[in-house]
Amino acid sequence: MPQVERFDHEFVDQIPENLDEGILYVSMRFGMVIHLCACGCGNQTVTPLGPTDYKLIYDGETITFHPSVGNWNFPCRSHYWVRRAKVVWADDWTDDQIRGGRARDRYVKDQMFCEPHADADGVVEAETQDDLDGSTADVAAVSPRSGIRGFAKRIAVYFRRRG
């Protein structure tokens, strides 16, 4: 198959068994986009959507992804952006860059989804000096598991530190 220069899109409830080249299948139900690799190798590329994964922008006509798609586990090792439906090819990454990118992704997920340690009153204990002086992050990430109560406790801690 030849390289894809542009993607059309289909919003779907179920991912089709057979994918067509040059189509982004967007499933909001499953929070993912799946397509055949833009290089033409025929491998299925799955891009999960979420706060720590891919962002999708639909402008009413075209799709844009962020960040870039890096198919590092495929023999093709293709690397590209999808911007307003167009494939924009990017440089290949070294193995060290890939390891660094994966480590960053794990770190972002840990920051988003790990619960801070709190005492019985809901006060979050500082784990590092940076936590004490607020220079690293002023507000902890809110986990979807903690809900509004966890968010409210974190905001209260934030204002106590400031006040």
C-alpha positions as CSV (number, residue, x, y, z in Angstrom):
1,M,0.0,0.0,0.0
2,P,1.2,3.5,-0.7
3,Q,1.8,6.1,2.0
4,V,-1.3,8.0,3.1
5,E,-1.2,11.8,2.6
6,R,-4.6,12.6,4.1
7,F,-7.1,10.9,6.4
8,D,-10.9,11.0,6.1
9,H,-12.7,10.1,9.3
10,E,-15.7,8.2,10.5
11,F,-17.3,8.5,13.9
12,V,-18.3,4.9,14.9
13,D,-19.9,3.1,17.8
14,Q,-18.1,-0.2,16.9
15,I,-14.7,-0.5,15.3
16,P,-15.1,-2.3,12.0
17,E,-13.5,-5.7,11.6
18,N,-11.7,-4.6,8.4
19,L,-10.2,-1.2,8.3
20,D,-9.9,0.9,5.1
21,E,-6.7,2.7,4.3
22,G,-6.8,6.5,4.9
23,I,-9.7,6.4,7.3
24,L,-9.6,7.4,11.0
25,Y,-12.2,5.5,12.9
26,V,-13.2,7.6,15.9
27,S,-15.0,5.9,18.8
28,M,-16.0,8.3,21.5
29,R,-17.8,5.4,23.2
30,F,-14.4,3.6,23.7
31,G,-12.3,6.7,23.8
32,M,-10.0,5.8,20.9
33,V,-9.1,6.3,17.3
34,I,-7.9,3.4,15.2
35,H,-6.5,3.5,11.7
36,L,-4.1,1.7,9.4
37,C,-0.5,3.1,9.7
38,A,0.0,6.1,7.4
39,C,3.2,4.5,5.9
40,G,1.2,1.9,4.1
41,C,2.5,-1.1,6.0
42,G,-1.1,-2.2,7.0
43,N,-0.6,-2.3,10.7
44,Q,-3.5,-1.2,12.9
45,T,-2.6,1.9,15.0
46,V,-4.7,2.5,18.1
47,T,-4.5,5.9,19.7
48,P,-6.3,6.2,23.0
49,L,-8.0,9.5,23.9
50,G,-7.8,11.0,27.3
51,P,-6.2,13.6,29.6
52,T,-2.8,11.8,29.5
53,D,-3.1,10.2,26.1
54,Y,-4.1,11.7,22.7
55,K,-6.1,14.8,22.2
56,L,-8.5,15.0,19.3
57,I,-9.7,18.1,17.7
58,Y,-12.7,17.9,15.3
59,D,-13.3,21.3,13.6
60,G,-16.5,20.2,11.9
61,E,-14.6,19.0,8.8
62,T,-11.2,17.5,9.8
63,I,-9.4,15.7,12.6
64,T,-6.2,16.8,14.3
65,F,-4.3,14.7,16.8
66,H,-1.8,15.7,19.5
67,P,0.8,14.4,20.2
68,S,2.4,12.8,17.1
69,V,1.8,9.1,16.3
70,G,5.0,7.1,16.9
71,N,4.7,3.5,15.8
72,W,7.9,2.4,17.5
73,N,6.8,-1.2,17.9
74,F,6.1,-1.7,14.2
75,P,8.9,-2.7,11.8
76,C,8.2,0.6,9.8
77,R,8.8,2.8,13.0
78,S,6.7,5.5,11.3
79,H,6.3,8.8,13.0
80,Y,3.8,11.4,11.9
81,W,1.3,14.1,13.0
82,V,-2.3,14.3,11.8
83,R,-3.1,17.9,11.4
84,R,-6.4,19.0,9.8
85,A,-6.6,15.5,8.2
86,K,-3.2,15.8,6.6
87,V,-0.3,13.5,7.4
88,V,2.8,15.5,8.4
89,W,5.8,13.2,8.5
90,A,8.2,13.6,11.5
91,D,11.8,12.5,12.2
92,D,12.5,9.0,13.4
93,W,13.4,8.8,17.0
94,T,16.5,7.0,18.5
95,D,15.9,4.3,21.0
96,D,17.0,6.7,23.8
97,Q,14.4,9.2,22.6
98,I,11.7,6.5,22.6
99,R,12.6,5.4,26.1
100,G,12.6,9.0,27.3
101,G,9.2,9.6,25.7
102,R,7.7,6.5,27.3
103,A,9.2,7.5,30.7
104,R,7.6,10.9,30.4
105,D,4.2,9.3,29.5
106,R,4.4,7.1,32.6
107,Y,5.3,10.1,34.7
108,V,2.4,12.1,33.4
109,K,0.0,9.2,34.1
110,D,1.4,8.7,37.6
111,Q,0.9,12.4,38.3
112,M,-2.6,12.4,37.0
113,F,-3.9,9.2,38.6
114,C,-1.9,8.6,41.8
115,E,-3.6,9.7,45.0
116,P,-1.7,12.0,47.3
117,H,-1.2,10.7,50.8
118,A,-3.6,12.4,53.2
119,D,-4.2,12.2,56.9
120,A,-7.6,11.7,58.6
121,D,-8.5,15.3,58.2
122,G,-7.8,15.2,54.4
123,V,-4.6,17.2,54.7
124,V,-2.1,16.2,52.1
125,E,1.4,15.6,53.5
126,A,4.3,17.1,51.7
127,E,6.7,14.4,50.3
128,T,9.5,16.7,49.1
129,Q,10.9,20.1,49.9
130,D,9.4,21.3,46.6
131,D,6.0,20.3,47.9
132,L,6.5,22.4,51.0
133,D,7.5,25.6,49.3
134,G,5.1,25.1,46.4
135,S,7.7,25.8,43.7
136,T,7.1,22.5,41.8
137,A,3.3,22.4,41.6
138,D,0.8,24.5,43.4
139,V,-2.2,22.2,42.9
140,A,-2.1,18.4,42.8
141,A,-3.7,16.7,39.8
142,V,-7.2,15.6,40.4
143,S,-7.8,11.9,40.0
144,P,-11.1,10.8,38.5
145,R,-11.4,8.3,41.4
146,S,-11.3,11.0,44.0
147,G,-14.3,13.0,42.7
148,I,-15.4,16.4,43.9
149,R,-14.5,15.7,47.6
150,G,-10.9,14.9,46.8
151,F,-10.8,18.0,44.6
152,A,-12.3,20.2,47.4
153,K,-9.7,18.8,49.9
154,R,-6.9,19.6,47.6
155,I,-8.1,23.2,47.0
156,A,-8.4,23.6,50.8
157,V,-4.8,22.4,51.2
158,Y,-3.7,24.8,48.5
159,F,-5.2,27.8,50.3
160,R,-3.9,26.7,53.6
161,R,-0.4,26.7,52.2
162,R,-0.9,30.1,50.7
163,G,-2.5,31.6,53.7
